[in-house]
Amino acid sequence: MGRRWLCLWNALAFILLIAVNAHAAGTIKVGVAGPLTGDQGALGLELKNGAIIAVEEWNAKGGLLGQKIEIVWGDDQHDPKQAVAVANKFVNEGVVGVIGHFNSSCSIPASTIYRDGKVVQLTPASTNPRFTERGLWNVFRVCGRDDQQGGVAADFIVKKLKKTKVVVLHDKTTYGQGLADETVKALEKAKTKPVYYGSITQGDKDYRPVLTAVKQSDPEVLFYGGIYPEAVLLTKQMRELGMKTIFVSGDGVWAKEFIEIGGKAAEGAFITFTPDQTKIKEAQGVIRRHKEKFETAVGAYTVYSYVAAVLLFDAIAATQSTDSVKIADYIKQTKWKTALGPIEFDKKGDVLISPYVVWEVKNGKFVELR
């Protein structure tokens, strides 16, 4: 009997050893979601590159909890339905957290799936206030909000440009309409009611009918809530119609592609976005590594994606856990030092401070106004 028990114990010990080694050889999965392909693929690439740099840095240090970090990619193609499919995929694959999505119209429906699946979500770019206004415990926004951004845009139009005849257009998306509506609220508080409020459809190629109607109101400023591909067409077609109207938009248009594709039509446009990241001392390392690895300058949201990933990894390391509630609590309770500077979150998951400034397209470049 003694020899039999010894054999059994040895067999059990061997099985346990295999199990432990298998666990150690496993990976901690992190989802990265955004429009990785299609007409907004350049924006998805910004999120992708930031996450890659963060993961490579952490894996070089040994990963997390003795395991390497593995990225699970999710291409939502800026489609809310596809975003839901991506979210379900992430939950089923057991990701511990998600960096994304980019578009508010994707982040908002995906967030409830992450909540139910007990997954922490950190968006680097979704600015619609509703993302954090629904009482979800698992959501964090590393960037600012459209009620902040819209206020800056309206203040610039009224006080700096000193214009009162304003047209407001949006692309019918959660982000675009949300930003447009917040800008309208701020304009009306400044006693400037838009002379025209309307919409366009994402993906269309001819906006001349809408612009022809807009032109009848003889606007001084056209504010657009939307993303850069449509902004390129709007500015080009405005000039084709002989409109001298000043073009103003938000962070969705702060992309080098707006200038590269828009050319002369983009000149003189004003865009709200955060202050120049290249002048942030803490961001220099990320900017340098991005240039070395990808041979290009960082995009608008690359550093935001990097910071979102690092916050998640730091929280996992600090709690020594992949428990989403512990991770979320730690993120909210911590005063962070990041590549974007100091960050703190409120109870809703918004950053306490998120400055917006106005940029002008001048001589083929974005120039921050002082």
Beta strands, then each sheet from edge to edge (+ up, - down):
strand 1: 27-34
strand 2: 68-75
strand 3: 97-99
strand 4: 120-123
strand 5: 139-141
strand 6: 166-170
strand 7: 196-199
strand 8: 221-225
strand 9: 246-249
strand 10: 270-273
strand 11: 336-338
strand 12: 341-343
strand 13: 357-362
strand 14: 365-368
sheet 1: 2+ 1+ 3+ 4+ 5+
sheet 2: 7+ 6+ 8+ 9+ 10+ 13- 14+
sheet 3: 11+ 12-
end
